[in-house]
Amino acid sequence: MKYHLPENHGLSTQIVSNLVFKSDGTPALTDAQYASLEAGVGQGESLLVVSPTSTGKTQIAVWAIAKGIEKGCNTVYLVTHRALAKQKFDDFKSILLDKFLDTNGAALVIATGDYVVNVEGDTPTDPLSVPLLVATYEKYLALLSASGIPTDMGKTVVVCDEIQLIGDKSRGQNVEILLTMIRNAGWKQFVGLSAVLESRDANDLANWLGVTLVTQHAREKHLRYECWSQNGIATVTSEQPENIQENLPRPTGVNLDPVSILISLLNQKVKPVPIIVFCMKKQDMYDLAEQLLPQFSKGGPTQLGSDGIAINGLIFLLKPQNFTTWQVA
């Protein structure tokens, strides 16, 4: 962590005040954030940022988006899935709409395969011209293709989250076409984000895009791994991967099934939330949710799927007092 901004960081007072995390009133930056500012993200430099999960990559992109909006640019935030688009849309509505978009609901638009709407719930006539567009890769490609191949994107700031999607066997070709299209059209600023690109791939991609590579390998928030079995619990952390503890006792009365384990975790004094459960099939997700809902529902029965949104991997998210189902569409 760094507890100061680098010289010539390029961020406006408005951005520093509202979009830079503070600790006791002092800026608190992850190493990836600090390195990105040193590389010029606040001054309009284009970057590919590769660092582990929970190192503040999204905030780096938010700085570029906010700076672009301040400069009167169109800004685009691209994501891999509809669920992520909805999440970012809601996040930006919370942190950018009032301070940077003048509370103009028409200025923030989400575009996925399901719909294209702004904060007001209206369908914009020209989503590509709004100050901030959140879209899936394929939907943005479709929007660009429908309006004609762009020849000049010199007033557009583009953020590509989970940019490693370009290597996906089924979807990567469309991402490559999209990136080729916008690279040839010439963006105002480009910020690519990834937690998983290998060093060689990151270098190759940065060179192909013509952007500066920022790489940070250190994980500032360490993970704890546990394996529950008949013999007890084995655990290890990413901070000390060589220190594996085995045969630790399971909590009394907890069986080796997902429901029992989840109830045990959610009954802890300090709850390890959010919890993500990966299921093999969509029906498995619903079956497990049906078993869990009576444990946490307050009031009448809850209808599964009514608030479901799409996300990769057959996931549902458990939060005490607020059970939300995430499903693959």
Sequence and secondary structure as in RCSB ss.txt:
>XXXX:A:sequence
MKYHLPENHGLSTQIVSNLVFKSDGTPALTDAQYASLEAGVGQGESLLVVSPTSTGKTQIAVWAIAKGIEKGCNT
VYLVTHRALAKQKFDDFKSILLDKFLDTNGAALVIATGDYVVNVEGDTPTDPLSVPLLVATYEKYLALLSASGIP
TDMGKTVVVCDEIQLIGDKSRGQNVEILLTMIRNAGWKQFVGLSAVLESRDANDLANWLGVTLVTQHAREKHLRY
ECWSQNGIATVTSEQPENIQENLPRPTGVNLDPVSILISLLNQKVKPVPIIVFCMKKQDMYDLAEQLLPQFSKGG
PTQLGSDGIAINGLIFLLKPQNFTTWQVA
>XXXX:A:secstr
 BSS  TT    HHHHHHHS EETTEE B HHHHHHHHTTGGGT  EEEE  TTSSHHHHHHHHHHHHHHTT EE
EEEESSHHHHHHHHHHHHHHTHHHHSTT GGGEEEE SS EEETTS   S GGGSSEEEEEHHHHHHHHHHT   
S EEEEEEEETTGGGGG TTTHHHHHHHHHHHHHH EEEEEEEESS  HHHHHHHHHHHT EEEE    SS  EE
EEEETTEEEEEESSSTT  EEEE   TT  SSHHHHHHHHHTSSS   SEEEE SSHHHHHHHHHHHHHHH  SS
   TTTT EE TTSEEEE TT  B EE  
